[in-house]
Amino acid sequence: MYGPSPAAPVGEGPAPGSGLKRIAAEADAPFGSIYHVFPSGKQQPAEDMIRTSGTGYGRMVLALLDSVPDPVESLVRAFEAAADGLAAADYADACPIGAVALEVASSNEMLRGATAEVFEQWVGTATQWFGRWVAEPETAQSLAYSMIMMLEGAFMLSRAGRDPEPLRVAGRSMAKLLHTAINQADRD
């Protein structure tokens, strides 16, 4: 499958608007082979990139969250890592899944479906992660949605303002949400 690693810049893979000749050239493949590998045309490599990079990004975030034993601290550190990484990339690299979803959700059903599946996968994985600290599945899922929404929104604000602070604020906000949920669960 063709697609960038989670560490690769968003612009370094097939995306809507990428020509098939460019994709073949970047893959160092003969142009005619693109239709053998991707019989559905140029939407297929974009769909494959979304699914592949989405899975990679999901694993990367989970590894960050699992790198610190305290879940509240791990949220702050994960968002800090995102802020530092975005600033180090001169605000060029963020989540390609969110970018594609915003760009094509109303105009390309294949890519919309792929981004929706990736987000669903992320929500499921994050729900399991939060479920280790809160007993109610609804609360764990709510925290998962909140984390993904805050991360995606903070990426947009940070890129537009060329400022990592929105990601840091989002991390502190998520940490407070989780801290409150854990304390509530302890009281119940």
SEDO-877141 format. One record per residue: residue in one letter; x, y, z of N, C-alpha, C, CB in turn. Coordinates in nm, 4 decimals. Each point is the difference from the previous one (the first is absolute). Glycine has a CB too. Layout:
! residues N
type|n_X|n_Y|n_Z|ca_X|ca_Y|ca_Z|c_X|c_Y|c_Z|cb_X|cb_Y|cb_Z
A|X|Y|Z|X|Y|Z|X|Y|Z|X|Y|Z
...
//
This chain:
! residues 188
type|n_X|n_Y|n_Z|ca_X|ca_Y|ca_Z|c_X|c_Y|c_Z|cb_X|cb_Y|cb_Z
M|0.0835|-0.1197|0.0000|-0.0835|0.1197|0.0000|0.0864|0.1238|0.0000|-0.1805|-0.1227|0.1205
Y|0.1347|0.2222|-0.1901|0.0724|0.1259|-0.0067|-0.0552|0.0928|0.1054|0.0452|-0.0290|-0.2459
G|0.0397|0.0960|0.3181|-0.0447|0.0988|0.0970|0.1147|0.0416|0.0878|-0.2291|-0.0956|-0.0032
P|0.2217|0.2158|0.0546|0.1079|0.0492|0.0854|-0.0074|-0.0620|0.1375|0.0025|0.2137|-0.1265
S|0.1086|-0.2150|0.1952|-0.0013|-0.0413|0.1394|-0.0603|0.1138|0.0814|0.2042|-0.1503|-0.0310
P|-0.2444|0.1230|0.1535|-0.0538|0.1087|0.0819|0.0979|0.1145|0.0188|-0.1388|-0.1673|0.1154
A|0.2665|0.1417|-0.1347|0.0983|0.1066|0.0156|0.0206|0.0800|-0.1282|0.1110|-0.1379|0.1733
A|-0.1645|0.0890|-0.2857|0.0212|0.0691|-0.1271|-0.0906|0.1208|-0.0105|0.0664|-0.2153|-0.1074
P|-0.0188|0.3206|0.0442|-0.0838|0.1182|-0.0196|-0.1241|-0.0324|-0.0804|0.2026|0.1422|0.0114
V|-0.3087|-0.0706|0.0165|-0.1276|-0.0213|-0.0662|0.0153|0.0079|-0.1505|-0.1178|0.0936|0.1982
G|0.1958|-0.0029|-0.2483|0.0151|0.0183|-0.1425|0.0795|-0.1096|-0.0684|-0.0156|0.2393|0.0426
E|0.0670|-0.3353|0.0300|0.0834|-0.1031|-0.0583|-0.0758|-0.1284|-0.0237|0.1936|0.1019|0.1113
G|-0.3061|-0.0957|-0.1718|-0.0753|-0.1189|-0.0339|-0.1143|0.0394|-0.0884|0.0644|-0.1120|0.2134
P|-0.1303|0.0133|-0.2724|-0.1100|0.0347|-0.0886|-0.1133|0.0620|0.0788|0.0642|-0.1847|-0.1549
A|-0.1098|0.2935|0.1105|-0.1116|0.0683|0.0633|-0.0896|0.0503|-0.1103|0.1371|0.0662|0.2030
P|-0.2564|-0.0248|-0.1702|-0.0857|0.0537|-0.1040|0.0749|0.1070|-0.0783|-0.2045|-0.0498|0.1385
G|0.2025|0.0366|-0.2688|0.0710|0.0957|-0.0832|0.1364|-0.0502|-0.0448|-0.1204|0.1791|0.1187
S|0.1706|-0.2901|-0.0607|0.1273|-0.0555|-0.0429|-0.0204|-0.0711|-0.1324|0.0787|-0.0253|0.2389
G|0.0075|0.0511|-0.3345|-0.0083|-0.0666|-0.1285|0.0567|-0.1402|0.0068|0.0156|0.2202|-0.1123
L|-0.0680|-0.3075|0.0265|0.0487|-0.1369|-0.0023|0.1464|-0.0070|-0.0420|-0.2313|-0.0770|-0.0513
K|0.2731|0.1660|-0.0381|0.1406|0.0004|-0.0413|0.0903|0.0327|0.1181|-0.0674|0.0684|-0.2321
R|0.0256|0.0249|0.3163|0.0789|0.0358|0.1196|0.0067|-0.1182|0.0959|-0.0680|0.2419|-0.0242
I|-0.0450|-0.3092|0.0430|-0.0031|-0.1150|0.0905|0.0945|-0.1078|-0.0503|-0.2380|0.0519|0.0637
A|0.2316|-0.0823|-0.1942|0.0884|-0.1012|-0.0574|0.1455|0.0421|0.0136|-0.1800|-0.0667|-0.1611
A|0.2099|0.1928|0.1358|0.1376|0.0489|0.0098|0.0517|-0.0110|0.1431|-0.0429|0.1565|-0.1912
E|-0.0391|-0.1174|0.2893|0.0431|-0.0084|0.1398|0.0192|-0.1439|0.0445|-0.1202|0.2125|0.0461
A|0.0450|-0.3043|-0.1073|0.0135|-0.1417|0.0332|0.1096|-0.0661|-0.0826|-0.2423|-0.0063|0.0609
D|0.3040|0.0840|-0.1526|0.1023|-0.0513|-0.0905|-0.0531|-0.1215|-0.0757|0.1814|0.0849|0.1537
A|-0.3034|-0.0683|-0.2061|-0.0679|-0.1080|-0.0719|-0.0385|0.0478|-0.1388|-0.0867|-0.0962|0.2161
P|0.0776|0.0040|-0.3116|-0.0467|0.0394|-0.1327|-0.1437|0.0514|0.0092|0.1531|-0.1705|-0.1086
F|-0.1839|0.2733|0.0294|-0.1331|0.0603|0.0062|-0.1102|-0.1024|-0.0237|0.0989|0.2144|-0.0781
G|-0.0821|-0.3041|-0.0181|-0.1031|-0.0988|-0.0315|-0.0310|-0.0942|0.1148|0.0726|0.0142|-0.2337
S|0.0230|-0.0329|0.3238|-0.0223|-0.0931|0.1108|-0.0987|0.0536|0.1024|0.2296|-0.0850|-0.0344
I|-0.2533|0.2140|0.0325|-0.0892|0.0596|0.1003|-0.1400|-0.0593|-0.0104|0.1340|0.2123|-0.0066
Y|-0.1790|-0.2422|-0.1167|-0.1343|-0.0561|-0.0164|-0.0052|-0.1472|0.0362|-0.0423|0.1661|-0.1786
H|0.1569|-0.2326|0.1751|0.0045|-0.1385|0.0460|-0.0124|-0.0043|0.1524|0.1434|-0.0647|-0.1986
V|-0.0708|0.1529|0.2642|-0.0011|0.0044|0.1467|-0.1280|0.0636|0.0521|0.2496|0.0137|0.0001
F|-0.2991|0.0888|-0.0701|-0.1185|0.0727|0.0427|-0.1048|-0.0009|-0.1117|0.1412|0.1460|0.1513
P|-0.2116|-0.2588|-0.1692|-0.0952|-0.0093|-0.1110|-0.1158|0.0989|0.0094|0.0609|-0.2378|-0.0165
S|-0.0869|0.2919|0.1326|-0.1091|0.0971|0.0156|0.0426|0.1428|-0.0335|-0.0957|-0.1474|0.1754
G|0.2206|0.1656|-0.2188|0.0457|0.1333|-0.0367|0.0665|0.0725|0.1152|-0.1815|0.0090|-0.1659
K|0.1955|0.1234|0.1473|0.0813|0.0757|0.0945|-0.0652|0.0218|0.1358|0.0989|0.1096|-0.1945
Q|-0.2267|-0.1362|0.2092|-0.0615|0.0107|0.1326|0.0471|-0.1129|0.0911|-0.2004|0.1109|-0.1025
Q|0.2331|-0.2251|0.0428|0.0406|-0.1146|0.0798|0.1298|0.0222|0.0776|-0.1146|-0.1413|-0.1663
P|0.2212|0.1989|0.1058|0.1190|0.0238|0.0824|-0.0262|0.1000|0.1126|0.1403|-0.0499|-0.1995
A|-0.2267|0.1469|0.1739|-0.0341|0.0947|0.1071|-0.0739|-0.0716|0.1122|-0.0121|0.1881|-0.1671
E|-0.0810|-0.2750|0.1293|-0.0734|-0.0771|0.1010|0.0961|-0.0897|0.0789|-0.2070|0.0041|-0.1456
D|0.2984|-0.0703|0.0752|0.0983|-0.0851|0.0678|0.0890|0.0813|0.0939|-0.0025|-0.1550|-0.1969
M|0.0424|0.2757|0.1533|0.0827|0.0864|0.0839|-0.0755|0.0376|0.1276|0.1175|0.0896|-0.2051
I|-0.2452|-0.0584|0.1907|-0.0802|0.0373|0.1168|-0.0051|-0.1149|0.0992|-0.1374|0.1555|-0.1412
R|0.1042|-0.2726|0.0929|-0.0130|-0.1159|0.0897|0.1343|-0.0374|0.0633|-0.1912|-0.0834|-0.1401
T|0.2976|0.0810|0.0598|0.1320|-0.0386|0.0505|0.0545|0.1024|0.0986|0.0432|-0.1199|-0.2143
S|-0.0458|0.2461|0.1760|0.0541|0.1014|0.0910|-0.0897|0.0162|0.1221|0.1056|0.1186|-0.1945
G|-0.2361|-0.1360|0.1774|-0.0915|0.0084|0.1141|0.0320|-0.1040|0.1054|-0.1754|0.0875|-0.1514
T|0.2016|-0.2092|0.1070|0.0378|-0.1063|0.0939|0.1327|0.0337|0.0672|-0.1230|-0.1699|-0.1399
G|0.2175|0.2202|0.0623|0.1303|0.0370|0.0564|-0.0095|0.1119|0.1010|0.1036|-0.0715|-0.2106
Y|-0.1803|0.1735|0.1783|-0.0175|0.1100|0.0951|-0.0700|-0.0484|0.1270|-0.0105|0.1629|-0.1915
G|-0.0869|-0.2494|0.1757|-0.0691|-0.0544|0.1177|0.0954|-0.0729|0.0927|-0.2069|-0.0214|-0.1356
R|0.2943|-0.0605|0.0775|0.0993|-0.0720|0.0810|0.0967|0.0964|0.0682|-0.0183|-0.1957|-0.1555
M|0.0581|0.2994|0.0819|0.0941|0.0971|0.0543|-0.0607|0.0721|0.1215|0.1010|0.0298|-0.2302
V|-0.2265|0.0123|0.2190|-0.0657|0.0697|0.1111|-0.0154|-0.0946|0.1193|-0.1232|0.1496|-0.1631
L|0.0830|-0.2737|0.1379|-0.0147|-0.0957|0.1100|0.1339|-0.0250|0.0689|-0.1924|-0.1075|-0.1205
A|0.2995|0.0982|0.0427|0.1326|-0.0184|0.0599|0.0374|0.1200|0.0876|0.0688|-0.1406|-0.1975
L|-0.1009|0.2618|0.1512|0.0258|0.1183|0.0819|-0.0804|-0.0047|0.1294|0.0470|0.1321|-0.2075
L|-0.1734|-0.1700|0.1968|-0.0853|-0.0051|0.1186|0.0464|-0.1075|0.0980|-0.1915|0.0820|-0.1383
D|0.2442|-0.1917|0.0867|0.0464|-0.1083|0.0860|0.1417|0.0207|0.0516|-0.1490|-0.1505|-0.1258
S|0.2158|0.2582|0.0840|0.1397|0.0203|0.0387|0.0168|0.0537|0.1417|0.0489|0.0402|-0.2380
V|-0.1569|0.0047|0.2982|0.0037|0.0542|0.1359|-0.1073|-0.0725|0.0811|0.0845|0.2291|-0.0800
P|-0.0508|-0.2789|0.1989|-0.0995|-0.0769|0.0769|-0.1227|0.0808|0.0446|0.1886|-0.1390|0.0766
D|-0.1696|0.2665|-0.0468|-0.1117|0.0823|0.0448|-0.0786|0.0482|-0.1221|0.1287|0.0724|0.2073
P|-0.2566|-0.1087|-0.2190|-0.0758|0.0349|-0.1204|-0.0193|0.1499|-0.0202|-0.1146|-0.2159|0.0250
V|0.1000|0.2899|0.0833|-0.0188|0.1448|-0.0116|0.1278|0.0641|-0.0537|-0.1665|-0.0021|0.1911
E|0.2788|-0.0378|-0.1349|0.1291|0.0523|-0.0472|0.0273|-0.0438|-0.1439|0.0872|-0.0035|0.2362
S|-0.1267|-0.1192|-0.2698|0.0272|-0.0487|-0.1355|-0.0759|0.0809|-0.1044|0.0388|-0.2288|0.0927
L|-0.1596|0.2755|-0.0609|-0.0737|0.0851|-0.0934|0.0739|0.1314|-0.0244|-0.2152|-0.1034|0.0775
V|0.2606|0.1642|0.0300|0.0743|0.1257|-0.0148|0.1245|-0.0230|-0.0840|-0.0862|0.0812|0.2221
R|0.1589|-0.1878|-0.1939|0.1239|-0.0268|-0.0743|-0.0276|-0.0311|-0.1469|0.1035|-0.0852|0.2108
A|-0.2102|0.0118|-0.2396|-0.0318|-0.0334|-0.1393|-0.0317|0.1265|-0.0798|-0.0873|-0.2249|0.0734
F|0.0087|0.3146|-0.0149|-0.0317|0.1251|-0.0690|0.1235|0.0888|-0.0114|-0.2357|-0.0139|0.0848
E|0.3225|0.0106|0.0166|0.1263|0.0747|-0.0072|0.0862|-0.0538|-0.1138|-0.0092|0.0453|0.2483
A|0.0134|-0.1771|-0.2626|0.0782|-0.0601|-0.1079|-0.0560|0.0429|-0.1359|0.0559|-0.1974|0.1482
A|-0.1879|0.2022|-0.1599|-0.0621|0.0462|-0.1251|0.0364|0.1460|-0.0265|-0.1906|-0.1625|0.0323
A|0.1871|0.2455|0.0713|0.0342|0.1421|-0.0145|0.1456|0.0162|-0.0428|-0.1709|0.0597|0.1750
D|0.2595|-0.1325|-0.1088|0.1422|0.0091|-0.0329|0.0273|-0.0507|-0.1415|0.0560|-0.0286|0.2427
G|-0.1206|-0.0808|-0.2798|0.0194|-0.0563|-0.1334|-0.0506|0.0926|-0.1092|-0.0188|-0.2263|0.0986
L|-0.0964|0.2871|-0.0756|-0.0562|0.0915|-0.0990|0.0892|0.1227|-0.0167|-0.2313|-0.0802|0.0572
A|0.2787|0.1354|0.0537|0.0881|0.1165|-0.0076|0.1321|-0.0360|-0.0688|-0.1052|0.0921|0.2098
A|0.1591|-0.2107|-0.1795|0.1259|-0.0429|-0.0619|-0.0152|-0.0185|-0.1510|0.0638|-0.1120|0.2149
A|-0.1846|0.0786|-0.2587|-0.0266|-0.0177|-0.1431|-0.0419|0.1309|-0.0661|-0.0664|-0.2364|0.0452
D|0.0851|0.3458|0.0259|-0.0371|0.1324|-0.0496|-0.1479|0.0058|-0.0380|0.2344|0.0319|-0.0824
Y|-0.3160|-0.1014|0.1604|-0.1463|0.0007|-0.0127|-0.0495|-0.0604|-0.1310|-0.0017|0.2014|0.1428
A|0.0868|-0.2776|-0.2097|-0.0391|-0.0619|-0.1269|-0.0647|-0.1358|0.0217|0.1856|0.1213|-0.1131
D|-0.1503|-0.1895|0.2195|-0.0494|-0.1355|0.0213|-0.1010|-0.0011|0.1129|0.2165|-0.0952|-0.0824
A|-0.3293|0.0401|0.0541|-0.1010|-0.0241|0.1026|-0.0721|-0.1268|-0.0416|-0.0279|0.2493|0.0578
C|-0.0915|-0.2645|-0.0156|-0.0752|-0.1212|-0.0287|-0.0549|0.0009|-0.1428|-0.0592|-0.0169|0.2430
P|0.1081|-0.0729|-0.3286|-0.0517|-0.0021|-0.1370|-0.1439|-0.0496|-0.0067|0.2319|-0.0375|-0.0806
I|-0.2752|-0.0384|0.1789|-0.1359|-0.0541|-0.0019|-0.1000|0.1142|0.0158|0.0806|-0.2204|0.0965
G|-0.0564|0.3063|0.0007|-0.0880|0.1149|0.0196|0.0005|0.0928|-0.1195|0.0398|-0.0165|0.2432
A|0.0776|0.0375|-0.3011|0.0096|0.0892|-0.1162|-0.0800|-0.0549|-0.1172|0.2268|0.0744|0.0760
V|-0.2150|-0.2035|-0.1035|-0.0747|-0.0598|-0.1100|-0.1500|0.0017|0.0305|0.1982|-0.1461|-0.0565
A|-0.2338|0.1142|0.1800|-0.1428|0.0000|0.0360|-0.0622|0.1373|-0.0224|0.0436|-0.1799|0.1693
L|0.0269|0.2846|-0.1290|-0.0519|0.1353|-0.0198|-0.0099|0.0356|-0.1477|0.0981|0.0655|0.2193
E|-0.0030|-0.1131|-0.2979|0.0064|0.0367|-0.1412|-0.1039|-0.0718|-0.0857|0.2412|0.0427|0.0323
V|-0.2642|-0.1710|-0.0070|-0.0796|-0.0783|-0.0959|-0.1252|-0.0664|0.0577|0.2111|-0.0389|-0.1170
A|-0.2435|0.0634|0.2409|-0.1110|-0.0715|0.0626|-0.1319|0.0141|-0.0752|0.1139|0.0343|0.2154
S|-0.1348|0.0776|-0.2803|-0.1260|0.0200|-0.0710|0.0109|-0.0252|-0.1501|-0.0604|0.1648|0.1736
S|0.1800|-0.1990|-0.2218|0.0158|-0.0133|-0.1442|0.0579|-0.1328|-0.0471|0.0278|0.2415|-0.0016
N|0.0211|-0.3252|0.0926|0.0619|-0.1248|-0.0411|-0.0366|-0.1082|0.1012|0.1911|0.1235|-0.1135
E|-0.2860|-0.2066|0.0776|-0.0519|-0.1002|0.0927|0.1061|-0.1024|0.0399|-0.2249|0.0315|-0.1018
M|0.3107|-0.0717|0.0094|0.1029|-0.0996|0.0312|0.0946|0.0525|0.1091|-0.0144|-0.0894|-0.2368
L|0.0616|0.2120|0.2199|0.0933|0.0560|0.0981|-0.0707|0.0395|0.1292|0.1424|0.0816|-0.1879
R|-0.2660|-0.0343|0.1781|-0.0765|0.0306|0.1208|-0.0163|-0.1272|0.0836|-0.1228|0.1875|-0.1198
G|0.0873|-0.2961|0.0526|-0.0177|-0.1270|0.0709|0.1282|-0.0479|0.0659|-0.1785|-0.0580|-0.1610
A|0.2902|0.0748|0.0909|0.1288|-0.0421|0.0569|0.0348|0.0825|0.1238|0.0773|-0.0698|-0.2289
T|-0.0981|0.2021|0.2216|0.0308|0.0831|0.1176|-0.0947|-0.0329|0.1152|0.0849|0.1834|-0.1507
A|-0.2112|-0.2088|0.1193|-0.0970|-0.0356|0.1055|0.0409|-0.1293|0.0693|-0.1830|0.1147|-0.1285
E|0.2301|-0.2112|0.0512|0.0441|-0.1266|0.0594|0.1218|0.0189|0.0888|-0.0905|-0.1204|-0.1979
V|0.1834|0.2051|0.1553|0.1177|0.0260|0.0826|-0.0412|0.0676|0.1305|0.1431|0.0200|-0.2068
F|-0.2285|0.0810|0.1980|-0.0452|0.0669|0.1226|-0.0743|-0.0977|0.0908|-0.0164|0.2176|-0.1249
E|-0.0636|-0.3052|0.0680|-0.0718|-0.1007|0.0799|0.0989|-0.0928|0.0700|-0.1953|0.0105|-0.1594
Q|0.3005|-0.0499|0.0877|0.1039|-0.0842|0.0590|0.0675|0.0730|0.1155|0.0368|-0.1134|-0.2218
W|-0.0032|0.2413|0.2007|0.0641|0.0780|0.1059|-0.0903|0.0140|0.1217|0.1288|0.1240|-0.1737
V|-0.2562|-0.0981|0.1510|-0.0933|0.0127|0.1127|-0.0062|-0.1311|0.0766|-0.1352|0.1717|-0.1259
G|0.1304|-0.2839|0.0552|-0.0038|-0.1301|0.0668|0.1238|-0.0267|0.0834|-0.1401|-0.0829|-0.1850
T|0.2562|0.1107|0.1275|0.1258|-0.0213|0.0721|0.0103|0.0931|0.1206|0.1096|-0.0714|-0.2144
A|-0.1448|0.1976|0.1949|0.0068|0.0961|0.1107|-0.1026|-0.0333|0.1075|0.0801|0.1764|-0.1589
T|-0.1964|-0.2250|0.1191|-0.1016|-0.0408|0.0975|0.0547|-0.1117|0.0885|-0.1846|0.0655|-0.1601
Q|0.2533|-0.1615|0.0991|0.0613|-0.1073|0.0794|0.1057|0.0560|0.0940|-0.0433|-0.1624|-0.1858
W|0.1234|0.2562|0.1363|0.1045|0.0577|0.0842|-0.0613|0.0735|0.1189|0.1499|0.0220|-0.2007
F|-0.2477|0.0647|0.1762|-0.0641|0.0724|0.1105|-0.0748|-0.0964|0.0922|-0.0222|0.2035|-0.1468
G|-0.0271|-0.3138|0.0910|-0.0719|-0.0993|0.0806|0.0856|-0.0659|0.1064|-0.1421|-0.0397|-0.1952
R|0.2711|0.0532|0.1845|0.0875|-0.0531|0.1059|-0.0102|0.0835|0.1272|0.1565|-0.0876|-0.1753
W|-0.2076|0.2121|0.1645|-0.0063|0.0884|0.1168|-0.1404|0.0435|0.0371|0.2232|0.0773|-0.0616
V|-0.3176|-0.0929|-0.0289|-0.1393|0.0303|0.0320|-0.0838|-0.1223|-0.0342|0.0331|0.2490|-0.0433
A|-0.1224|-0.2853|0.1338|-0.0749|-0.1252|-0.0147|-0.1141|0.0087|-0.1013|0.0586|-0.0503|0.2349
E|-0.1208|0.1662|-0.2457|-0.1161|0.0112|-0.0877|0.0430|0.0123|-0.1458|-0.1290|0.1080|0.1859
P|0.0830|-0.1994|-0.2720|0.0374|0.0052|-0.1419|-0.0400|0.1314|-0.0678|-0.0237|-0.2474|-0.0059
E|-0.0899|0.3050|0.0463|-0.0433|0.1265|-0.0611|0.0973|0.1125|0.0320|-0.2383|-0.0749|0.0161
T|0.2889|0.0761|0.1065|0.0965|0.1029|0.0396|0.1315|-0.0196|-0.0741|-0.1079|0.0166|0.2266
A|0.1519|-0.1413|-0.2379|0.1236|-0.0278|-0.0728|-0.0132|0.0431|-0.1457|0.0488|-0.1927|0.1542
Q|-0.1627|0.1639|-0.2154|-0.0198|0.0395|-0.1394|-0.0085|0.1518|-0.0144|-0.1180|-0.2167|-0.0414
S|0.0525|0.2816|0.1357|-0.0082|0.1459|-0.0033|0.1391|0.0622|0.0096|-0.2283|-0.0107|0.1046
L|0.3116|-0.0441|-0.0178|0.1377|0.0487|0.0117|0.0778|-0.0250|-0.1290|-0.0066|-0.0426|0.2476
A|-0.0170|-0.0718|-0.3116|0.0678|-0.0312|-0.1264|-0.0394|0.1001|-0.1075|0.0060|-0.2434|0.0615
Y|-0.1351|0.2682|-0.0754|-0.0444|0.1004|-0.0974|0.0621|0.1361|0.0316|-0.2165|-0.1256|-0.0326
S|0.2148|0.1629|0.1596|0.0542|0.1308|0.0394|0.1470|0.0115|-0.0341|-0.1671|0.0121|0.1833
M|0.2430|-0.1182|-0.1582|0.1432|0.0046|-0.0284|0.0244|0.0190|-0.1499|0.0446|-0.1478|0.1996
I|-0.1151|0.0726|-0.2819|0.0214|0.0102|-0.1442|-0.0461|0.1357|-0.0524|-0.0279|-0.2486|-0.0208
M|-0.0862|0.2957|0.0707|-0.0481|0.1317|-0.0435|0.0960|0.1108|0.0425|-0.2360|-0.0835|0.0145
M|0.2847|0.0762|0.1081|0.0938|0.1029|0.0467|0.1307|-0.0061|-0.0773|-0.1035|-0.0101|0.2273
L|0.1521|-0.1096|-0.2541|0.1250|-0.0134|-0.0734|-0.0137|0.0545|-0.1416|0.0577|-0.2006|0.1377
E|-0.1631|0.1607|-0.2079|-0.0193|0.0457|-0.1378|-0.0222|0.1523|-0.0054|-0.0977|-0.2258|-0.0588
G|0.0158|0.2771|0.1479|-0.0241|0.1441|0.0029|0.1245|0.0780|0.0366|-0.2350|-0.0456|0.0608
A|0.3108|-0.0079|0.0337|0.1235|0.0671|0.0409|0.1033|-0.0020|-0.1116|-0.0459|-0.0636|0.2370
F|0.0498|-0.0455|-0.3152|0.0898|-0.0019|-0.1162|-0.0355|0.1132|-0.0959|0.0280|-0.2497|0.0229
M|-0.1564|0.2681|-0.0497|-0.0413|0.1069|-0.0917|0.0401|0.1370|0.0529|-0.1915|-0.1417|-0.0757
L|0.1591|0.1679|0.2020|0.0322|0.1304|0.0578|0.1509|0.0236|0.0065|-0.2111|-0.0118|0.1329
S|0.2858|-0.0916|-0.0970|0.1455|0.0138|0.0079|0.0606|0.0264|-0.1366|0.0015|-0.1514|0.1974
R|-0.0489|0.0805|-0.2988|0.0542|0.0208|-0.1343|-0.0367|0.1388|-0.0515|-0.0152|-0.2469|-0.0453
A|-0.1098|0.2855|0.0627|-0.0434|0.1308|-0.0510|0.0740|0.1137|0.0697|-0.2255|-0.0965|-0.0513
G|0.2437|0.0855|0.1816|0.0673|0.1053|0.0758|0.1502|-0.0169|0.0115|-0.2078|0.0241|0.1241
R|0.2581|-0.1376|-0.1770|0.1421|-0.0326|0.0127|0.0443|0.0157|0.1453|0.0412|0.0743|-0.2382
D|-0.1190|-0.1409|0.3253|0.0195|0.0118|0.1439|-0.0362|-0.1343|0.0643|-0.0502|0.2513|-0.0045
P|0.1394|-0.3129|0.0806|-0.0297|-0.1289|0.0615|-0.0934|0.0085|0.1213|0.2211|-0.0737|-0.0802
E|-0.2498|0.1938|0.1260|-0.0781|0.0146|0.1232|-0.1381|-0.0663|-0.0059|0.1214|0.2124|0.0372
P|-0.1970|-0.2064|-0.1472|-0.1289|-0.0696|-0.0004|0.0120|-0.1497|0.0318|-0.0783|0.1673|-0.1665
L|0.1846|-0.2315|0.1197|0.0194|-0.1417|0.0327|0.0295|-0.0186|0.1489|0.0850|-0.0406|-0.2329
R|-0.0079|0.1296|0.2894|0.0305|-0.0098|0.1431|-0.1258|0.0239|0.0843|0.2359|0.0775|-0.0456
V|-0.3158|0.0211|0.0065|-0.1258|0.0276|0.0717|-0.0930|-0.1204|-0.0101|0.0231|0.2473|-0.0469
A|-0.0326|-0.3062|-0.0721|-0.0850|-0.1170|-0.0188|0.0447|-0.1152|0.0895|-0.0437|0.0716|-0.2360
G|0.1741|-0.0915|0.2474|0.0514|-0.1055|0.0863|-0.0344|0.0223|0.1461|0.1834|-0.0331|-0.1616
R|-0.1675|0.1555|0.2076|-0.0344|0.0303|0.1396|-0.1508|-0.0159|0.0226|0.1960|0.1598|0.0147
S|-0.2744|-0.1212|-0.1146|-0.1459|-0.0136|0.0119|-0.0405|-0.1470|0.0052|-0.0302|0.2171|-0.1231
M|0.0924|-0.2993|0.0392|-0.0304|-0.1430|0.0028|0.0415|-0.0610|0.1325|0.0282|-0.0114|-0.2479
A|0.0845|0.0548|0.3000|0.0461|-0.0514|0.1292|-0.1015|0.0330|0.1091|0.2401|0.0256|-0.0731
K|-0.2949|0.0960|0.0701|-0.1017|0.0382|0.0997|-0.1265|-0.0836|-0.0164|0.0923|0.2337|0.0043
L|-0.1333|-0.2572|-0.1278|-0.1190|-0.0838|-0.0227|0.0202|-0.1403|0.0563|-0.0525|0.1322|-0.2069
L|0.1679|-0.1910|0.1784|0.0260|-0.1345|0.0512|0.0104|0.0001|0.1521|0.1181|-0.0567|-0.2135
H|-0.0489|0.1542|0.2697|0.0129|0.0098|0.1461|-0.1391|0.0075|0.0645|0.2245|0.1172|-0.0249
T|-0.3119|-0.0362|-0.0300|-0.1372|0.0138|0.0518|-0.0748|-0.1331|-0.0128|-0.0019|0.2457|-0.0631
A|0.0162|-0.3123|-0.0490|-0.0701|-0.1268|-0.0214|0.0498|-0.1067|0.0980|-0.0309|0.0585|-0.2434
I|0.1618|-0.0634|0.2672|0.0541|-0.0962|0.0951|-0.0494|0.0304|0.1397|0.2020|-0.0301|-0.1431
N|-0.1989|0.1569|0.1835|-0.0484|0.0365|0.1327|-0.1483|-0.0305|0.0159|0.1740|0.1779|0.0107
Q|-0.2528|-0.1556|-0.1124|-0.1432|-0.0320|0.0040|-0.0209|-0.1492|0.0152|-0.0498|0.1995|-0.1418
A|0.1280|-0.2779|0.0679|-0.0109|-0.1462|0.0086|0.0379|-0.0497|0.1404|0.0524|-0.0173|-0.2469
D|0.0475|0.0828|0.3079|0.0404|-0.0386|0.1364|-0.1093|0.0301|0.1019|0.2382|0.0427|-0.0620
R|-0.3165|0.0634|0.0370|-0.1081|0.0374|0.0927|-0.1210|-0.0913|-0.0137|0.0786|0.2360|-0.0103
D|-0.0978|-0.2913|-0.1077|-0.1186|-0.0847|-0.0245|0.0104|-0.1381|0.0559|-0.0361|0.1275|-0.2006
//
